[in-house]
């Protein structure tokens, strides 16, 4: 019995110890932890650093094409708290704040934050953001994330975004990239600010201006 108890305690220690020493496994420089690829989970303080970093990248990448991000706050939430329509979300934008799942790795958290910044911009500039179809909304958010992650040096994440077979996220990103290649970034911004769907259905403000 004593031997079994020792074996049981040893197994518990082996299971719990990696979680407790998670930070020790990170080999990144302290000032580069926001760009960590070590598989360590995101923490609140670092999520705030990542958000500030991405806001700087947003201005550097898009300049005057996109207005300054309205998001200055990010909050971590548990997997249970992130349940939306029965599924656990990785993140979402709500009322000027990004809510982020605390089970994400640091590099994945950076990408999700970049995606949600795209949604934040949509809600700031669009007259009827809730009327825009999912293809345009998610495709544009992925377009923003693609270029922010590229500027941050995460080419592996850019490849994953671009080759994503999902008909909404992946196909939406590729559609916007094709629009950009053929007509320029200004066309992308024009579509996002005035269209409701990729078929060209316009928002009410654009319709009124054309009358």
Secondary structure as the mmCIF struct_conf table of DSSP 4:
data_model
#
loop_
_struct_conf.conf_type_id
_struct_conf.id
_struct_conf.beg_label_comp_id
_struct_conf.beg_label_asym_id
_struct_conf.beg_label_seq_id
_struct_conf.end_label_comp_id
_struct_conf.end_label_asym_id
_struct_conf.end_label_seq_id
HELX_RH_AL_P HELX_RH_AL_P1 UNK A 2 UNK A 20
TURN_TY1_P TURN_TY1_P1 UNK A 21 UNK A 21
HELX_RH_3T_P HELX_RH_3T_P1 UNK A 22 UNK A 25
BEND BEND1 UNK A 28 UNK A 28
HELX_RH_3T_P HELX_RH_3T_P2 UNK A 30 UNK A 35
BEND BEND2 UNK A 38 UNK A 38
HELX_LH_PP_P HELX_LH_PP_P1 UNK A 40 UNK A 40
STRN STRN1 UNK A 41 UNK A 41
HELX_LH_PP_P HELX_LH_PP_P2 UNK A 42 UNK A 42
HELX_RH_AL_P HELX_RH_AL_P2 UNK A 44 UNK A 62
HELX_RH_3T_P HELX_RH_3T_P3 UNK A 63 UNK A 65
BEND BEND3 UNK A 66 UNK A 66
HELX_LH_PP_P HELX_LH_PP_P3 UNK A 67 UNK A 69
STRN STRN2 UNK A 73 UNK A 77
TURN_TY1_P TURN_TY1_P2 UNK A 79 UNK A 82
STRN STRN3 UNK A 83 UNK A 84
TURN_TY1_P TURN_TY1_P3 UNK A 85 UNK A 86
STRN STRN4 UNK A 87 UNK A 88
BEND BEND4 UNK A 90 UNK A 90
STRN STRN5 UNK A 91 UNK A 94
TURN_TY1_P TURN_TY1_P4 UNK A 95 UNK A 96
STRN STRN6 UNK A 97 UNK A 101
TURN_TY1_P TURN_TY1_P5 UNK A 102 UNK A 103
BEND BEND5 UNK A 104 UNK A 104
STRN STRN7 UNK A 105 UNK A 105
HELX_RH_AL_P HELX_RH_AL_P3 UNK A 106 UNK A 125
TURN_TY1_P TURN_TY1_P6 UNK A 127 UNK A 128
HELX_RH_3T_P HELX_RH_3T_P4 UNK A 129 UNK A 131
BEND BEND6 UNK A 132 UNK A 132
HELX_RH_AL_P HELX_RH_AL_P4 UNK A 134 UNK A 152
TURN_TY1_P TURN_TY1_P7 UNK A 153 UNK A 153
HELX_RH_AL_P HELX_RH_AL_P5 UNK A 155 UNK A 162
TURN_TY1_P TURN_TY1_P8 UNK A 163 UNK A 163
TURN_TY1_P TURN_TY1_P9 UNK A 167 UNK A 168
HELX_RH_AL_P HELX_RH_AL_P6 UNK A 169 UNK A 183
HELX_RH_AL_P HELX_RH_AL_P7 UNK A 185 UNK A 194
STRN STRN8 UNK A 195 UNK A 195
BEND BEND7 UNK A 196 UNK A 197
TURN_TY1_P TURN_TY1_P10 UNK A 198 UNK A 199
HELX_LH_PP_P HELX_LH_PP_P4 UNK A 201 UNK A 201
STRN STRN9 UNK A 202 UNK A 202
HELX_LH_PP_P HELX_LH_PP_P5 UNK A 203 UNK A 203
HELX_RH_AL_P HELX_RH_AL_P8 UNK A 204 UNK A 210
#
